Amino acid sequence: MATIRDLRGRIVAVQKTQKITRAMKMVAAAKLARATRQIQAARPYAEKLRQVVSAVAGGVETDIHPLLQARDEVRTLEIVLFTSDRGLCGAYNSNLAKLARGIVDERAGSVSKILLTPVGRRGGGGFRRDRRVSMDHTFTGLGNVNPGQAREIADDLMRRYREGEVDEVILVYSEFKSALTQRPGQERLLPLQPEHVEDAAGYEIEPDPARLLALLIPRAVEFAVYRALLENQAGEHGARMTAMDSATTNTEELIGKLTLDMNKARQAAITAELVEIVSGAEAL
């Protein structure tokens, strides 16, 4: 049985841990508020940009732009996995890795090569021993998301698609719903697949679709990556805030249990001393 001194030391250690988890929760909550504002502002722009690209590309042939051209056969698949750079955010990263592994399991038999591009340090660890997957590119250090980071990632993906190094690009990221809910999902980034737009005839295109698409499509790809980064950032902070809140609650329960054990040990020690005193008095 642990001594009173050991129990007191454990209580002090858990109290220090509680201060850390409570501080991390507060920091994550502050960052989450900023990240939520960013993603809420980006979503309407992303939706409108998708509609405009779909309206312009809907009436032209796919060979008008290389990023619209689907390959006859997909030989090389690239999965861009968005995770966090840091841990302590519950099952956030493991859920994303699980989804990416499911895509690998599904497509491994139909493609010749699968490339995994981790965006964040926590994404590629579980795939290092998977011989079906190659990791040639990694993007880390994405603490505060900015458009420059999205441009760097998107330019690299578009270049390799144009040069034929990859035949399909899939983004795997967690869509932010709330601090308690982040939904892992996938989105095919390349080749770009325009959606059907009902009121496409209402757009007047000048000077011509080819020149307009040459400007819009790279921007659409870049903003799709930027949105994934923002969704990932908000989801990470939400998951970390929830995880640290749960950890703080657990420390409170543990402190209560240890305090009860220490009181029992103290009472047992006092009772033992009283028994010794009474026994000694009776012997005299």
Backbone bond lengths (Angstrom), bond angles and torsions (degrees), N, CA, C in turn:
res aa  C-N    CA-C-N  psi(-1)  N-CA   C-N-CA  omega(-1)  CA-C   N-CA-C  phi
1 M - - - 1.468 - - 1.529 109.95 -
2 A 1.332 116.91 138.85 1.464 120.77 -178.02 1.523 110.36 -68.43
3 T 1.324 114.91 144.86 1.458 120.23 179.24 1.530 109.92 -80.42
4 I 1.336 114.65 167.62 1.471 119.70 179.22 1.523 110.34 -61.44
5 R 1.329 116.01 -38.35 1.473 119.50 179.67 1.527 111.17 -64.68
6 D 1.335 117.20 -41.75 1.465 120.25 178.91 1.531 111.31 -63.95
7 L 1.331 115.57 -43.02 1.461 119.77 -179.56 1.530 111.17 -65.36
8 R 1.333 116.52 -39.82 1.459 119.65 178.18 1.536 110.76 -63.77
9 G 1.325 116.24 -39.34 1.467 119.49 177.56 1.524 112.24 -65.59
10 R 1.311 117.05 -38.67 1.464 120.38 178.39 1.527 110.46 -66.49
11 I 1.327 117.12 -38.59 1.468 120.34 178.31 1.523 110.60 -62.36
12 V 1.326 116.25 -44.01 1.471 120.00 178.84 1.529 110.42 -62.01
13 A 1.346 117.33 -41.87 1.464 120.64 -179.84 1.528 111.43 -63.91
14 V 1.337 116.73 -42.21 1.467 120.10 179.18 1.522 110.68 -67.72
15 Q 1.322 118.31 -35.89 1.462 121.02 177.02 1.536 111.38 -63.33
16 K 1.320 116.73 -38.09 1.473 119.94 176.32 1.526 110.85 -65.87
17 T 1.338 115.48 -41.40 1.464 119.08 176.97 1.521 110.67 -62.87
18 Q 1.321 116.65 -38.09 1.459 121.02 179.61 1.526 111.41 -62.12
19 K 1.321 116.40 -39.48 1.467 119.47 177.76 1.531 110.90 -62.39
20 I 1.339 115.77 -38.92 1.466 119.88 179.99 1.531 110.71 -66.82
21 T 1.332 116.38 -48.04 1.466 119.45 -178.02 1.528 111.28 -64.66
22 R 1.330 117.21 -37.80 1.461 119.82 178.44 1.528 110.97 -66.33
23 A 1.346 116.94 -40.40 1.464 120.00 177.94 1.526 111.45 -65.85
24 M 1.339 117.14 -41.28 1.464 120.79 178.58 1.521 111.20 -64.68
25 K 1.315 117.01 -35.91 1.460 120.35 176.29 1.525 110.78 -62.99
26 M 1.309 117.27 -43.63 1.462 120.87 -179.42 1.522 111.36 -66.31
27 V 1.327 116.56 -40.77 1.473 119.95 178.30 1.528 110.54 -64.53
28 A 1.336 116.14 -43.87 1.469 120.14 179.51 1.522 110.74 -63.57
29 A 1.339 117.90 -37.69 1.460 120.96 179.43 1.530 110.68 -65.09
30 A 1.334 116.89 -40.73 1.463 119.90 178.46 1.526 111.29 -65.68
31 K 1.334 117.19 -43.24 1.460 120.49 178.28 1.526 111.66 -67.34
32 L 1.336 116.17 -34.29 1.458 120.05 -179.98 1.525 111.16 -64.54
33 A 1.317 117.37 -38.38 1.463 120.16 179.71 1.531 110.88 -60.55
34 R 1.321 116.02 -43.23 1.478 120.24 178.44 1.521 111.16 -68.32
35 A 1.333 117.13 -42.92 1.465 120.46 -179.20 1.525 111.29 -65.94
36 T 1.336 117.38 -34.95 1.464 121.02 178.57 1.517 110.62 -65.11
37 R 1.319 117.20 -41.60 1.471 120.12 178.02 1.525 110.80 -62.75
38 Q 1.329 116.61 -39.35 1.465 120.02 -179.26 1.527 111.58 -65.49
39 I 1.327 117.51 -45.87 1.462 119.75 -176.39 1.520 110.70 -71.67
40 Q 1.333 118.19 -34.22 1.456 120.16 177.64 1.528 111.37 -67.08
41 A 1.325 116.27 -31.30 1.471 119.46 177.27 1.520 111.33 -77.60
42 A 1.333 118.12 -28.85 1.468 121.39 -175.85 1.524 112.70 -81.66
43 R 1.305 118.57 -30.74 1.470 121.30 -174.46 1.527 113.31 -61.40
44 P 1.336 120.86 -47.32 1.472 119.03 178.29 1.527 113.19 -61.39
45 Y 1.343 116.51 -38.10 1.470 119.39 178.61 1.524 110.23 -65.47
46 A 1.339 116.87 -42.13 1.464 120.06 179.71 1.524 111.13 -62.73
47 E 1.321 116.93 -40.69 1.468 120.90 179.72 1.528 110.87 -65.99
48 K 1.318 117.41 -44.10 1.465 120.46 -179.72 1.521 111.10 -67.63
49 L 1.316 117.94 -39.08 1.457 120.95 177.98 1.524 110.39 -63.29
50 R 1.323 117.26 -40.43 1.463 120.97 177.46 1.535 110.62 -62.49
51 Q 1.329 116.91 -40.68 1.456 120.05 179.73 1.524 111.76 -65.20
52 V 1.324 116.45 -41.44 1.473 119.87 -179.29 1.520 110.41 -66.03
53 V 1.319 117.33 -44.73 1.463 120.20 179.00 1.526 110.45 -62.29
54 S 1.323 116.46 -41.55 1.456 120.07 179.87 1.518 111.03 -64.99
55 A 1.340 116.98 -39.08 1.460 120.54 -179.94 1.523 111.54 -66.30
56 V 1.333 116.82 -40.13 1.460 120.07 -179.13 1.522 111.22 -74.05
57 A 1.355 116.32 -42.52 1.463 119.83 -176.29 1.522 112.88 -80.35
58 G 1.339 116.96 -15.50 1.465 119.01 -176.14 1.517 113.96 -66.32
59 G 1.334 117.32 -25.92 1.459 119.38 -177.00 1.516 114.59 -104.28
60 V 1.330 117.65 15.19 1.470 120.21 -178.46 1.524 109.03 -126.98
61 E 1.320 116.18 167.61 1.459 121.21 177.10 1.530 109.78 -75.79
62 T 1.333 115.96 150.23 1.462 119.73 -177.90 1.520 113.22 -68.39
63 D 1.338 117.57 -20.38 1.460 118.93 -179.05 1.519 112.39 -79.34
64 I 1.340 117.14 5.94 1.451 119.75 179.83 1.525 110.90 -73.24
65 H 1.341 116.88 -20.81 1.470 120.98 178.79 1.522 108.17 -144.16
66 P 1.334 118.32 136.90 1.476 120.56 -175.53 1.524 113.79 -63.37
67 L 1.331 118.21 -27.19 1.461 120.03 -178.89 1.520 112.82 -80.85
68 L 1.335 116.67 -4.83 1.457 120.94 174.66 1.521 112.04 -96.65
69 Q 1.315 116.71 -13.57 1.458 121.26 -173.62 1.533 110.35 -82.03
70 A 1.326 115.27 116.73 1.462 120.44 176.23 1.524 109.73 -83.67
71 R 1.311 117.08 140.62 1.460 121.49 179.24 1.527 110.38 -72.83
72 D 1.324 116.13 146.26 1.461 120.31 175.60 1.524 111.07 -64.14
73 E 1.326 115.78 -33.19 1.463 121.17 178.94 1.522 109.17 -140.20
74 V 1.304 116.32 127.60 1.466 121.42 179.37 1.517 108.07 -87.29
75 R 1.329 115.61 108.21 1.462 120.59 178.94 1.524 111.95 -99.12
76 T 1.334 115.80 -36.65 1.465 120.31 -178.69 1.518 109.22 -121.42
77 L 1.308 115.52 119.44 1.466 122.43 179.30 1.525 108.68 -108.11
78 E 1.310 116.13 134.71 1.472 120.75 176.37 1.519 109.26 -115.93
79 I 1.321 115.10 128.34 1.458 122.20 177.17 1.525 107.85 -110.46
80 V 1.320 116.38 119.68 1.468 121.63 177.80 1.523 107.05 -98.74
81 L 1.331 115.35 110.02 1.466 121.71 -174.07 1.528 110.10 -101.92
82 F 1.313 116.39 114.83 1.469 122.37 -179.55 1.529 109.06 -93.90
83 T 1.314 116.14 118.10 1.462 122.03 175.26 1.522 108.39 -135.93
84 S 1.323 116.70 -174.22 1.456 120.73 -178.88 1.528 110.54 -91.58
85 D 1.325 114.95 161.37 1.461 120.51 174.22 1.530 111.47 -82.23
86 R 1.320 116.42 -24.80 1.460 121.23 -177.97 1.517 110.42 -120.71
87 G 1.319 115.23 161.26 1.453 120.82 179.90 1.518 111.88 -95.79
88 L 1.332 115.74 -147.14 1.460 122.98 -179.13 1.528 111.62 58.96
89 C 1.328 116.20 40.46 1.469 120.12 177.79 1.528 110.32 -132.85
90 G 1.321 115.86 37.56 1.449 120.85 175.18 1.521 112.71 66.03
91 A 1.324 115.18 -139.02 1.467 121.49 -176.94 1.525 112.14 -92.87
92 Y 1.323 116.75 17.12 1.473 120.85 -175.46 1.525 111.38 -57.49
93 N 1.320 117.55 -54.54 1.460 121.01 -176.93 1.522 112.37 -71.41
94 S 1.320 117.11 -37.66 1.465 119.52 -178.89 1.527 111.55 -66.39
95 N 1.327 117.94 -33.08 1.466 120.39 177.24 1.529 111.10 -66.70
96 L 1.317 116.78 -39.00 1.466 120.51 178.11 1.525 110.47 -68.22
97 A 1.324 116.79 -42.84 1.463 119.89 178.35 1.525 110.82 -63.69
98 K 1.316 116.71 -35.48 1.464 120.55 178.17 1.524 110.99 -64.25
99 L 1.336 116.81 -41.20 1.468 120.38 177.65 1.526 110.81 -65.01
100 A 1.334 117.08 -43.68 1.465 120.28 178.41 1.520 111.11 -62.54
101 R 1.318 117.29 -39.60 1.465 120.23 178.51 1.526 110.78 -65.58
102 G 1.319 117.03 -34.40 1.454 119.76 176.39 1.518 111.85 -63.89
103 I 1.340 116.94 -38.50 1.469 120.57 177.12 1.526 110.01 -66.04
104 V 1.327 116.71 -40.72 1.471 120.58 178.01 1.526 110.07 -61.46
105 D 1.321 116.49 -45.63 1.471 120.02 179.75 1.527 111.21 -61.44
106 E 1.321 115.97 -37.16 1.467 120.32 -176.71 1.521 112.55 -74.54
107 R 1.340 116.45 -37.93 1.465 119.67 -172.19 1.522 114.18 -101.06
108 A 1.325 118.01 -7.76 1.469 120.04 -174.56 1.522 112.59 -60.23
109 G 1.323 117.40 -32.91 1.459 119.54 -178.14 1.515 114.63 -80.97
110 S 1.339 117.54 -14.81 1.462 120.35 -175.42 1.523 113.86 -107.00
111 V 1.329 119.15 -8.88 1.461 122.03 178.97 1.523 109.04 -122.55
112 S 1.335 114.75 157.24 1.464 119.62 -178.68 1.520 112.37 -81.62
113 K 1.343 116.87 -31.12 1.460 120.09 -174.75 1.516 109.25 -148.48
114 I 1.327 115.69 140.42 1.461 122.07 176.50 1.517 108.51 -121.61
115 L 1.317 115.82 122.31 1.455 122.11 175.76 1.519 109.03 -102.09
116 L 1.317 116.55 134.18 1.459 121.51 175.43 1.520 108.36 -113.81
117 T 1.324 116.22 122.77 1.461 121.58 179.04 1.523 108.39 -112.15
118 P 1.331 118.85 99.57 1.467 120.15 178.99 1.531 110.94 -75.15
119 V 1.318 115.68 131.34 1.463 122.13 171.63 1.521 105.55 -110.60
120 G 1.320 116.06 96.91 1.459 121.71 -170.90 1.523 110.02 118.50
121 R 1.309 117.18 144.56 1.466 121.66 -174.19 1.525 113.26 -69.27
122 R 1.324 118.22 -23.59 1.457 121.05 -173.07 1.523 113.57 -87.59
123 G 1.317 117.99 2.53 1.453 119.00 -172.87 1.512 115.96 -89.75
124 G 1.326 117.55 -35.41 1.452 118.89 -171.08 1.506 116.27 -94.37
125 G 1.328 118.03 -7.19 1.461 120.14 -175.01 1.514 114.11 -59.33
126 G 1.327 117.05 -39.91 1.454 119.80 -177.11 1.517 115.00 -77.51
127 F 1.355 117.13 -4.38 1.468 120.68 -176.89 1.530 113.07 -111.67
128 R 1.329 117.20 2.19 1.456 119.33 -175.00 1.526 112.56 -65.15
129 R 1.310 117.47 -28.81 1.472 120.73 -179.43 1.527 112.34 -99.42
130 D 1.319 116.99 3.33 1.465 121.05 179.52 1.525 108.44 -85.65
131 R 1.319 117.16 109.53 1.456 121.55 -176.32 1.519 113.06 -71.84
132 R 1.318 117.22 -12.58 1.461 120.05 178.72 1.515 112.12 -78.67
133 V 1.320 116.76 -12.06 1.462 121.98 -171.61 1.525 109.93 -120.16
134 S 1.337 115.40 138.54 1.469 121.53 173.39 1.524 108.82 -115.04
135 M 1.326 115.79 137.72 1.461 120.99 177.79 1.526 108.98 -120.04
136 D 1.328 115.42 99.57 1.458 121.08 -178.11 1.522 112.38 -103.42
137 H 1.320 117.66 -18.33 1.458 121.83 -176.79 1.525 108.94 -132.77
138 T 1.315 116.00 139.77 1.459 122.24 178.08 1.520 109.12 -142.24
139 F 1.323 116.31 139.04 1.465 121.74 177.02 1.522 108.05 -123.50
140 T 1.325 116.02 120.64 1.465 121.05 -179.33 1.529 109.50 -132.69
141 G 1.334 115.22 179.29 1.460 120.27 179.20 1.510 113.03 70.99
142 L 1.336 117.11 37.39 1.464 121.40 -177.11 1.518 110.12 -103.33
143 G 1.322 116.99 55.24 1.458 121.18 -176.54 1.518 112.96 -62.29
144 N 1.327 117.16 -62.69 1.462 122.18 177.84 1.526 107.88 -105.16
145 V 1.318 115.81 109.82 1.467 121.17 -173.48 1.522 110.28 -67.06
146 N 1.332 116.11 136.95 1.456 122.04 175.19 1.525 109.11 -142.36
147 P 1.334 118.37 159.81 1.470 120.98 -177.83 1.528 114.32 -59.04
148 G 1.326 117.50 -27.16 1.459 119.48 178.94 1.516 112.73 -63.06
149 Q 1.324 116.62 -37.87 1.462 120.31 177.50 1.528 110.97 -65.62
150 A 1.329 116.27 -43.10 1.463 119.90 178.28 1.524 110.80 -63.58
151 R 1.312 117.30 -38.39 1.473 120.93 179.80 1.525 110.50 -64.26
152 E 1.323 116.78 -40.72 1.465 119.97 179.41 1.522 111.66 -62.72
153 I 1.328 116.58 -45.64 1.466 120.60 -179.84 1.522 110.55 -66.80
154 A 1.355 116.85 -46.09 1.462 120.73 -177.15 1.524 111.53 -64.94
155 D 1.320 117.57 -40.62 1.474 120.05 179.45 1.522 110.73 -61.89
156 D 1.321 116.75 -39.85 1.460 120.46 179.35 1.530 110.92 -65.45
157 L 1.328 117.10 -42.58 1.468 120.95 179.50 1.526 111.35 -66.44
158 M 1.331 116.93 -44.39 1.467 119.96 -179.09 1.522 111.48 -65.97
159 R 1.324 117.03 -38.28 1.464 119.74 179.66 1.524 110.93 -62.37
160 R 1.320 116.80 -46.37 1.458 119.45 -177.88 1.526 112.29 -70.54
161 Y 1.332 116.86 -27.80 1.465 118.32 175.82 1.528 110.56 -72.42
162 R 1.330 116.14 -42.12 1.473 119.18 178.72 1.524 111.37 -62.22
163 E 1.324 116.98 -39.67 1.460 121.27 -177.12 1.524 112.72 -80.67
164 G 1.319 117.57 -2.14 1.454 120.50 176.27 1.515 114.87 83.22
165 E 1.320 117.95 11.97 1.463 120.13 178.48 1.528 111.31 -71.17
166 V 1.325 117.04 -30.62 1.464 122.05 176.32 1.520 108.47 -130.87
167 D 1.329 115.65 153.32 1.464 121.27 -178.29 1.523 112.50 -110.99
168 E 1.311 116.86 -15.10 1.467 120.96 178.30 1.516 108.69 -157.54
169 V 1.330 116.10 141.15 1.464 121.96 -179.55 1.523 108.25 -126.01
170 I 1.321 116.37 127.06 1.463 122.81 179.07 1.524 109.23 -119.78
171 L 1.326 116.40 131.98 1.458 121.58 175.02 1.525 108.90 -95.22
172 V 1.317 116.49 133.82 1.466 122.54 174.85 1.523 107.00 -120.11
173 Y 1.324 115.60 112.52 1.460 119.84 -179.83 1.515 108.95 -148.63
174 S 1.311 116.22 168.75 1.456 121.65 -176.72 1.518 109.56 -101.30
175 E 1.322 116.29 119.31 1.461 120.77 178.59 1.528 109.21 -77.27
176 F 1.316 115.71 126.59 1.456 121.36 -176.84 1.522 110.17 -79.59
177 K 1.329 115.89 122.78 1.455 121.85 175.66 1.528 110.79 -106.08
178 S 1.314 115.79 -50.66 1.459 121.94 178.38 1.518 107.26 -160.01
179 A 1.327 115.19 179.10 1.462 118.82 179.06 1.521 111.42 -62.48
180 L 1.322 116.98 -26.09 1.467 120.90 -178.74 1.518 112.80 -96.09
181 T 1.330 118.10 -14.53 1.464 120.80 -172.56 1.524 110.43 -131.48
182 Q 1.322 115.67 120.13 1.468 122.86 171.41 1.523 106.82 -130.42
183 R 1.323 116.50 122.87 1.457 120.32 -173.14 1.520 110.89 -105.01
184 P 1.338 119.05 110.15 1.465 120.51 176.56 1.530 110.80 -63.09
185 G 1.325 115.55 137.57 1.456 119.97 -179.67 1.514 110.87 -151.93
186 Q 1.327 115.62 172.86 1.457 121.58 179.76 1.521 109.74 -129.87
187 E 1.320 114.91 153.32 1.467 121.54 -179.08 1.529 108.48 -146.89
188 R 1.320 116.04 129.95 1.462 118.74 176.94 1.528 108.79 -78.73
189 L 1.307 115.07 117.86 1.462 120.51 -178.33 1.523 111.74 -88.09
190 L 1.334 116.56 -47.52 1.467 121.69 -178.89 1.516 109.40 -132.94
191 P 1.330 118.59 138.82 1.462 126.00 -2.29 1.523 111.38 -68.38
192 L 1.317 115.07 147.69 1.456 119.95 179.82 1.526 109.06 -67.09
193 Q 1.311 115.78 130.27 1.461 120.79 -177.03 1.525 108.98 -116.77
194 P 1.326 118.16 101.51 1.476 120.57 -179.11 1.520 111.08 -63.18
195 E 1.315 114.49 143.33 1.454 120.37 177.36 1.528 110.04 -87.12
196 H 1.321 116.05 159.74 1.460 120.41 177.32 1.527 109.13 -75.92
197 V 1.322 116.62 127.84 1.463 122.70 -179.51 1.521 108.48 -114.68
198 E 1.330 116.07 125.13 1.467 120.51 -175.45 1.527 112.07 -66.86
199 D 1.343 116.29 -42.54 1.461 120.07 -175.70 1.516 112.55 -99.63
200 A 1.347 116.03 35.84 1.467 119.38 -178.83 1.514 111.78 -63.12
201 A 1.322 116.93 -28.55 1.465 119.57 -178.87 1.518 111.96 -67.91
202 G 1.326 117.49 -15.72 1.456 119.94 -179.59 1.509 114.20 -78.56
203 Y 1.334 118.40 -7.15 1.460 121.56 -179.78 1.521 110.32 -88.69
204 E 1.317 116.84 135.03 1.462 122.47 172.27 1.518 107.70 -103.81
205 I 1.317 116.58 117.86 1.459 122.20 -172.20 1.524 109.31 -100.39
206 E 1.314 116.61 122.25 1.458 123.15 175.69 1.526 108.38 -137.27
207 P 1.323 120.05 142.01 1.473 126.59 -1.95 1.526 112.94 -77.79
208 D 1.380 117.17 -36.45 1.454 120.18 176.54 1.528 107.80 -159.97
209 P 1.356 118.04 158.11 1.472 120.36 -175.54 1.526 113.76 -59.11
210 A 1.337 118.15 -37.61 1.465 120.58 -176.08 1.526 111.26 -62.33
211 R 1.324 117.00 -47.45 1.468 120.53 -178.53 1.529 110.90 -69.19
212 L 1.322 116.04 -35.95 1.454 118.97 179.63 1.530 111.12 -69.04
213 L 1.334 116.46 -41.92 1.457 119.97 178.64 1.520 112.03 -65.94
214 A 1.320 116.96 -32.13 1.466 120.44 177.61 1.522 111.31 -60.89
215 L 1.333 116.73 -27.05 1.460 120.99 176.68 1.524 112.42 -91.25
216 L 1.332 116.18 -38.37 1.462 119.89 -172.80 1.525 113.36 -77.04
217 I 1.333 117.26 -41.21 1.465 119.75 -172.54 1.533 111.82 -64.49
218 P 1.334 120.26 -48.94 1.480 117.97 175.97 1.525 112.39 -58.63
219 R 1.336 116.25 -37.21 1.461 118.62 178.18 1.537 111.22 -66.43
220 A 1.327 116.71 -38.55 1.464 120.09 178.88 1.524 111.15 -65.07
221 V 1.333 117.26 -42.06 1.467 120.92 178.64 1.531 109.78 -64.54
222 E 1.331 115.89 -44.76 1.462 120.38 -179.79 1.518 111.32 -61.82
223 F 1.343 116.15 -41.67 1.465 118.07 -178.04 1.519 111.49 -73.90
224 A 1.333 118.05 -29.09 1.470 120.17 174.88 1.528 110.20 -62.60
225 V 1.327 116.70 -40.72 1.468 120.55 176.66 1.527 110.33 -67.68
226 Y 1.333 116.09 -40.35 1.467 120.51 179.54 1.528 110.51 -62.58
227 R 1.327 115.93 -42.21 1.461 118.71 178.41 1.528 111.01 -64.37
228 A 1.334 117.27 -41.01 1.460 119.93 177.76 1.525 111.06 -60.47
229 L 1.332 116.53 -39.36 1.461 120.43 177.34 1.528 111.35 -63.83
230 L 1.336 116.35 -41.89 1.463 119.94 179.70 1.528 111.30 -67.53
231 E 1.340 116.13 -42.74 1.468 119.61 177.48 1.528 109.82 -60.68
232 N 1.324 115.75 -42.91 1.464 120.83 -179.73 1.528 110.90 -64.30
233 Q 1.316 116.47 -41.20 1.463 120.60 -179.58 1.528 111.15 -64.27
234 A 1.329 117.01 -47.21 1.459 120.19 179.82 1.531 111.01 -65.10
235 G 1.327 116.59 -41.18 1.459 119.93 179.07 1.514 112.25 -63.34
236 E 1.331 116.59 -40.07 1.467 120.29 178.95 1.524 111.10 -61.60
237 H 1.344 117.01 -47.75 1.464 119.64 -178.67 1.523 111.10 -65.89
238 G 1.343 116.79 -37.80 1.458 119.21 177.79 1.516 111.95 -64.98
239 A 1.334 116.34 -44.20 1.459 120.28 179.36 1.525 111.20 -65.37
240 R 1.338 117.12 -39.55 1.472 119.18 179.77 1.528 110.70 -68.02
241 M 1.330 117.38 -39.82 1.465 119.45 178.66 1.528 110.49 -62.21
242 T 1.326 116.68 -42.63 1.465 120.26 178.91 1.528 111.36 -65.98
243 A 1.340 116.10 -42.21 1.460 119.75 -179.73 1.521 111.37 -64.94
244 M 1.334 117.66 -41.82 1.459 120.14 -179.94 1.519 111.73 -70.91
245 D 1.338 117.59 -31.54 1.464 120.17 175.06 1.528 109.89 -65.09
246 S 1.329 116.47 -42.48 1.461 120.17 177.50 1.525 111.00 -65.57
247 A 1.335 116.78 -39.76 1.465 120.16 179.14 1.525 111.15 -65.08
248 T 1.344 116.71 -39.38 1.463 119.81 177.97 1.522 111.16 -63.63
249 T 1.329 116.52 -41.74 1.467 120.60 176.91 1.528 111.05 -61.87
250 N 1.318 116.35 -40.14 1.469 120.22 179.25 1.531 111.69 -65.38
251 T 1.337 116.78 -37.56 1.464 119.17 178.81 1.526 110.65 -66.76
252 E 1.330 116.59 -36.52 1.461 118.95 177.74 1.525 110.92 -63.07
253 E 1.332 115.99 -42.95 1.462 119.68 178.22 1.527 111.39 -65.55
254 L 1.340 115.88 -38.96 1.460 119.20 -179.48 1.523 111.13 -68.38
255 I 1.330 116.97 -39.30 1.460 120.37 177.86 1.529 110.15 -62.23
256 G 1.343 116.06 -41.75 1.464 119.37 177.80 1.516 111.94 -61.97
257 K 1.332 117.50 -41.40 1.461 121.01 179.76 1.529 111.15 -66.92
258 L 1.346 116.47 -44.08 1.461 119.92 179.99 1.532 111.23 -65.69
259 T 1.327 116.38 -37.35 1.467 119.92 177.96 1.524 110.83 -63.89
260 L 1.331 115.69 -40.82 1.463 119.67 177.48 1.526 110.85 -63.82
261 D 1.349 116.86 -42.72 1.468 120.17 178.11 1.525 110.97 -63.47
262 M 1.346 116.39 -39.29 1.463 119.28 179.83 1.523 110.95 -66.45
263 N 1.314 116.45 -40.02 1.475 119.29 177.83 1.524 111.18 -64.47
264 K 1.343 115.65 -39.20 1.470 118.64 177.38 1.530 110.63 -64.36
265 A 1.336 115.84 -42.08 1.464 119.16 179.37 1.529 111.18 -65.08
266 R 1.344 116.59 -39.26 1.460 119.97 178.39 1.538 110.27 -65.38
267 Q 1.334 116.06 -42.30 1.470 119.50 179.50 1.521 110.70 -64.44
268 A 1.337 116.08 -38.70 1.460 119.32 178.95 1.528 110.69 -65.20
269 A 1.345 116.46 -38.54 1.463 119.82 178.95 1.524 111.08 -66.43
270 I 1.349 115.77 -41.75 1.464 119.25 178.96 1.526 110.79 -64.23
271 T 1.342 115.50 -42.68 1.469 119.67 178.95 1.525 111.12 -61.47
272 A 1.343 116.43 -41.09 1.463 119.98 179.54 1.517 111.20 -63.96
273 E 1.341 117.46 -39.69 1.463 120.24 178.81 1.534 111.08 -65.89
274 L 1.337 115.32 -40.95 1.463 118.31 178.85 1.526 111.26 -63.70
275 V 1.339 116.36 -40.15 1.463 119.49 178.00 1.523 111.29 -62.76
276 E 1.318 117.74 -38.98 1.459 121.14 178.26 1.531 111.36 -65.93
277 I 1.349 115.13 -39.69 1.473 118.33 179.82 1.519 110.42 -66.08
278 V 1.344 115.85 -45.29 1.474 118.79 -179.84 1.504 111.04 -64.44
279 S 1.328 116.42 -41.82 1.473 120.08 179.92 1.511 110.36 -63.32
280 G 1.334 117.58 -39.39 1.472 120.37 179.25 1.500 111.98 -67.18
281 A 1.337 116.85 -38.32 1.474 120.62 179.80 1.507 110.56 -66.83
282 E 1.362 116.27 -40.08 1.460 119.10 179.08 1.537 111.25 -65.83
283 A 1.334 115.00 -35.07 1.476 117.80 -179.68 1.529 111.57 -67.70
284 L 1.334 115.83 -33.03 1.465 119.21 177.43 1.512 112.04 -71.94
